[in-house]
Amino acid sequence: MTRFLAEHAQELVRAGEAMAQRFSCGARLFAFGNGRCATDAQHIAVEFLHPVIVGKPALPAVSLSDDFATLSELAERQGLREAFTAPLEREGRPHDIAIGISRAGRCGNVLCALEAAHKKGLLTIALTGGDGGEIAKSKAVDHSFVARCDDLRSVKEAYVPLYHLLWEIVHVLLGQPAVQEESRQDGGTPRHGIRPFSAEALYPFLSSKGESKDALGEDLRLSIRAKLEEIAQLRERVLEEQAERLVVCARALARSFQGGGTLLAFGNGGSSTDAHAIAQIFSRPEVGSGVPARSLTCDAAVVTALANDVGIAVVFSRQIAALGGPKDVALGISTSGGSENILRGFEEAHRRGLLCVGIVGYDGGRMAESEAIDFLLTVPSSSVHRIQEVQTTLYQVLHELVQGMLEGRGTPPCAL
């Protein structure tokens, strides 16, 4: 998949330029998709709204895949085809941005929403897999990225670095005077609160004195290719180092599921979208049978009730106390390994006899010191983006191993 992204480097820069220009004039980003792609839409929204690097501006971003009450009502009254179109027609403005995600490019409601967005003047971006389907062919799509592969795991592994790179490019370009000037020329008003900043935190080789647009674009393309090589090397290294642990962990998970266990996944922010994805993969796999799995971050009413009445530190532990039992699995995911609510969740799970699996970044943080965690899978990187990209690979491989064992196939040769 790194080759796919490298081939799209120039288009990534063009899409980033168009997004940065619109954000500088106050644009909002709407992301949407179905099933596992809904978790990507959620990740995109939190990525832009809550920057991973301190000092970068928060940009208006919304996932249209989050509001179950609205989605289910629209599906009941108008059908699923209007699920994303209706809110876009109601809230979308001509200078906004729409990102539609479809694993094979054949989701009718995603295509319908992109066409409606294009008609209103929104910038439209599509992320698809397979051959791109009807979405990639649509003239309503301004920027199309097709991960030409039918394997859903590989498509997912392409999506995550793609929207991370888009985020980085947007933030680099937002600080460039040329973007502000283009906004003025197009009749826009630069958004209050976005000020020029040094891009060295994201791309250290860039000149702080400013570059021409063409030179900056070339630097960004070269950097994209370098980052993709970094991602590929880190994935290979982690899978090699964690191979034995992954297999042993998968055997323990398989035993839990054979005994009637349920997987409870949890995480904060971007990691909460990974928890959603993990629950989706285990309970509704592309092929084969699913196992009981749920994300503890899905129910906003429960999470906000606990956070408001007791405190954010107990939002997972209280749910595990109510829902978990000795046959079950607690899977917590964190980039830092230091989140108090993740640690408390594991401590409660351990007390109740659940199998505890952690996926973490950096050096493991406090999760590496916890005696409550039975298996810890670590991505040794100081970049939140690189950590999340390889964590995606880890939990997808873990699922393939578990599924192979449950179906009596042993360790699938393609998993590691």
N, C-alpha and C positions, 0 to 999 in steps of 0.2 A: 504493500500500500504506500510505502514511501515514494516509490516511483510515480504513482498516480499523483501524489501531492507535489512532487518536484515538477511534473509536467504542467501543473496548474499554477506554478509560482507567479507567472506574469498576470494571470487572471485574478489571483488572490490579491495582488497589489492593486489592480484596477478596481476590484470590488471594495477593498479597504479605502481607497481614495474617495470613491463615491459615498461610502458610508460616513467617512470623516467629514466630508463637506456638508452632508445633511445633518449630522450630529452638531456641527458647529452652528447651525441655524435653528437648533431646538427640536430636531427630529426625535421621534420615539421608534423603538424597534419592537416589532411583533414577531414572535417565533411560534411555530406550530408543527405538530406531527402526531401520528397515531402510534399507540403501543410503545415499543421501546424508543421510537423516534420522539415520542412525547417527553421522555426523560432527557433527550438531547435538547429539545426546545426549552425545558426547564433550566438546563445547565447554561445554555446561551444567555437566558434572561438574567440569571444570578451572576454570571461572569461580567456582563456589562453594567449591571446595577450596583454590584459590590466588588470593586476592583481588588485583585489579589496583591497589588503593589500599592503601598501607602503613598498618598499624594496624587494619585491618578484620579481624574474626575469620575464620579458616578454618572452613568449615562442612562436615560430612560429606556427601560426594556421590560417587556411583559411576555409571559408564556400564555398562549391562548389554550393550552392543553391542560391547565391546572384546575379550572373551575368546574368540578364535576356536576354541581347543581345546574349551572348554565348549559353545559354540554348535554346532560341527560334530558333537560327540558327541550332543547333544540332538536335533539334526536327524536324525541317523542312527537313533537309538533310538526317539524319540517323535514326530518330525516337527517342522517349523519352528514350528508353532502353539504349542508349549510352550517355545520358545526363551527367552522373557522371563518366562513364568509360573512355571516351575520355580525359578529363583533367587529370585523374589519370595516364593514360598510358603515357601522354605527360610530366607531371611534377613529378610524384611519383618516389621516390628513394627507394632502398631496405630497408633502415633503418628508413623510415618514418612510420607514423601512420594513419590509416583510421578508422573513426567512422561512421557507417551507422545507420540511424534511420528510423524505419518503424513501424507504430502503430499496424499493424497486422502481420508483418513479411512476407508480400506477395508482396511487391513492387519489380517488376522485375528489374528496373534500379538500385535499391539499392543492390540487390543480385548480379547483374552483376558486379557492381563496386567493391564490396567486394571480389568477386572471382578474378577479374583482379588484385586487390591490393595484395591479397594473393600470386598469381602467381609471382608477382614481388618481393616478400619478405617483404612487409609491414606488420606491426602488425595490425591485424584486430579486431575491436570491434563492436558488434551489440547491439542496444537497440530496443527491440520489445515489442508488447503487445499481447493480445489474447493467443493463444497457441504457439506463436513464429513463426508459419508458416515455409516456406521453408528456410528462412534466419537462424532461430535458429538451424535447422537441418544440415545446410551446414558445410562441413569439412573445408571450406575456412575461417571460423570464429574462431579466437583464443580465444576470450572471449565473451560470450553471456549472456545478461541480459534480461529476459523475465518477463514483468509485466503481470502476468496471470489474465487478466481481459478484458472483451469486452467493458467496459465503457471507452470511450475516455477521459473523464474528469479525471478518476482515473489513467489512463495510463500516462497522462500528469503530474499529481501530483507526479508520481513515477519518471519520467525522470529528473525533475528539481533537486531534492536533489541528485539523482544519479550522475549527472555530476558535481555538486558542490562538492560532496564527493571525486570524482575522482581527481578533481583539488587540493583539500586539500592534499590528499594522495601523489600526485605527488610532490607537493612543500615540504612536510615534507621529502620525500625520497631523493629529489635532494640534500639536505644538508647533507646526510649521506655518510661518507667515503666509505662504502661498495658499494654503487651504482657507485661511481667513479671508484673503483677498479674493479668491474665486467665489466665496460665499457672497461677498459684497457685490461683485460683478453680476452674479445671478439674481440679485435683488433680495438676498437674504440678510438677516440681522444676526451677527455673531452671538452665540448663546452666552448669556451672563454666567460667569464662574469658570469658563474654560480659558485658561491662561497658558501662554507658551511655557513649556518645561523642558528640561534636559532629557533627551531620549537615551542617554547612556545606560540607564538601568535595564533597558530592554535590548538595545543594540549598541554595545560599547564602542564599536568601530565608527559610528556615525559622528560627523563633525558637529560640535556644539556651536560652531559659527554659521551653520546653515549651508545647504547645498542646493544646486539647481534641482528642479523637479525630476529631470531625467536621471541625474546622478543618484539622487535619493532612491528612486525606483529601482535602479540597478543594484544598489547596496542592499535594499530590502529583499530582492530576488536571491541574491547570493546568500544572504543571511537565512532565508527560508530553507535553502538547500542544506546549509550547514546544520541548522536545527533538526532537520529531518534525519540527517546522518547521526546526530546525537541521540535522537529518539530510538532509531533502529539499534544502535549499539547498546543503549541502556536496556531495551527490551531483551535483547539476546543475552546480555550479561545476567540480568535478573532471573530469566527462565533457567539458565544454566546453573546458577547458584542455588535457586529455590526448587529445583526439579524434584529432589528426593522428598523434601518437606511437603510439596504440593501433593505428591502421590499418597503419602501417609495421611495427610489432612483429608484428602478425598475419600480414603477408606473409612476414616472415622465419620465423615459426613454421610457416606452411603449406609453405614451401620445405623446411624440415627434415623435416616429416612425409612430403612427397612423395618425399624421398630415403631414406625408411625409418627416420627417426629416432624415438627414444623420449623422452618427457617425464619428467624426474626432478624431483619437487616436494619441497620440504623447508621446515621451520619449527619453532619451539619453542612449547610450551604451546598457547595458543589458536590460534596460527598453524600448529601441526602439524595441527590439525583442518581448517584451511583447505587445507593441503597434501593431506590425505586427500580433501577435497571436490573439489579441482582434478583429482586423479587420477581420481576417479569421473566427473566431468563430461566429461573428454576421452576416457576409455576406454569409458565406457558412457553416451553421451548419451541424452536422452529420445527424440529422433528423429534419424535419420541414422546414419552409420557412425562408429565410434569410432577412435581412434588409440592406439598403445601409450603407456601412461602408468602410472607407479607413484609412490607416496609413500615417501620414504626414512625416514619415522618410524613405519611400520606394524609392522616386525619388532622386537618388544621384545628378542628374544634378541640380534640383531645390535647394536642401539643400546646395550644395557646391557653387552655384551661389550666394545665399543669404549670406552665411557665408563669402565668399570672397569679395563681393561687398559692403555689409553693415555691417555684423558682426554676430557671432553665436547667439547672444541674440535675433535676430528677425526671426530665421529660422521657427518657428512655428506661430508666430503672423502674419507675412506677408502672409503665406498660409491661415490662418484662415480669414484674411481680404479679401482675394480673393475668397475663396471657401465657407465660412460659412454664414449662415443666421439665422434669429430668430427661425426657426423650428428645427434647428440642435442641435447636442450634441458635446461638446468638452470634451474628456476624456484624462486627462494627468496622467502619471504614473511616479513616482520618488521614489527612496529609501530614499533620504535625505530630500526632500521637499524644498531644497534651490536653485535649478537650475534657473538661471535668465531667460533662454528662455522658461521654463515651465511656470513660473509666468507671463511673458509677454504674452504668449499664452492665458492664462486664462483671463488676463485683456482685451485683444482684443476681446475674445469671449464674455465676459460679456458686453462690450460696444455694441456689435452687437446683444445682446439678446439671445445668445446660452445658453442652459442648460449646466452648468459646473460641471463635476464630477472629483474628484481627488482621486488617490490611492497612499498612501505614507507610509513611514516607520518612525522609531525613534519616536519622539513626534509630528511629522507633520511639524516641521521646519517652514519656512516662509509661506508655503502653509496653515498651520493652522491659520495663522494671516490674510490671504487674504480674503477680502470681496467679491472677484470675484467668489469664489468657492461655489456652491450651496450645494454639498454633498461631504464630505471628509471621506474616509475610511482609517483608520490608522492601521498599524501593529506595535505594540509597542515592538520593538526589536532593539538592537544595532548591530546585525549581518546582513550585507548586504545579505548574503545567506539565512538566515532564513526569512528575509523580503521578498525577491523575491519568495521564496517557498510559503509563505502564500498569497502574492499578487496574485499568480497564482490561488489559490483556490477562492479568492474573486471575480476576474473577471469572472471566470467560473460559480460561483454561481449566480452572477449578471445576466449573460446571460440566465441561466436556468429560473430564475425568470421572466425576461422580456419576454422570449419566451412563457412561460406558460400563462402570462397575455395576450399577443397578440393572442394566440390561444384559449382564453376563459377558460383556465383551472385554473385561479386564481394563488395561490402560490403553485407550485409543492412541495409535501411533501418531496421529496428526495433532494431538493435543499439546505436546511439549515441543 
